[in-house]
Amino acid sequence: MGTLVPRFKTRFSEYRLVPATGGEFEIRIDGKLLYSKLATGRFPDPDEILKQLESRLG
């Protein structure tokens, strides 16, 4: 989250980290799934998430 907050701080009204179990790691925007470790079997590259956020947020 260190890179996300400064870069998008004026575009987010809120962000939350929600603890999970069972290998879950998901990123959602407005309830819509942006990334799922369970679906891909791997953690995302930070640049991969930044590109998806930029695309989604315009």
C-alpha positions in Angstrom: 0.0 0.0 0.0 3.0 2.3 0.4 3.0 3.2 -3.3 -0.8 3.3 -3.7 -1.6 5.8 -1.0 0.6 8.7 -2.2 -0.2 8.1 -5.9 -4.0 7.8 -5.5 -4.7 9.6 -2.2 -7.0 12.2 -3.8 -9.0 9.5 -5.6 -9.8 7.2 -2.7 -12.2 8.1 0.0 -11.4 5.0 1.9 -9.2 1.8 1.7 -9.2 -1.1 4.1 -7.0 -4.1 4.7 -9.2 -7.1 5.7 -7.4 -10.1 7.3 -8.2 -13.4 5.7 -7.2 -17.0 5.9 -6.8 -19.9 3.4 -4.4 -18.1 1.0 -6.8 -15.3 0.0 -5.3 -12.1 -1.3 -7.8 -10.0 -3.2 -8.0 -6.4 -4.3 -11.4 -4.9 -4.9 -12.5 -1.4 -6.1 -16.1 -0.5 -5.2 -16.8 -4.1 -4.5 -15.5 -5.3 -8.0 -12.7 -7.7 -8.0 -9.5 -6.3 -9.5 -7.1 -9.1 -8.5 -7.4 -12.6 -6.9 -4.4 -14.7 -5.8 -6.8 -17.6 -5.5 -7.7 -17.3 -9.2 -4.1 -16.7 -10.4 -2.1 -18.8 -7.9 0.4 -16.0 -7.3 0.8 -12.6 -5.7 0.6 -9.7 -8.1 3.5 -7.6 -9.1 3.0 -4.1 -7.7 3.3 -2.5 -11.2 0.6 -4.9 -12.4 -1.8 -3.6 -9.8 -0.9 0.1 -10.4 -1.6 -0.3 -14.1 -5.0 -1.9 -13.4 -5.8 0.9 -10.9 -4.8 3.6 -13.4 -6.9 1.9 -16.1 -9.9 1.5 -13.8 -9.7 5.0 -12.3 -8.9 6.8 -15.5 
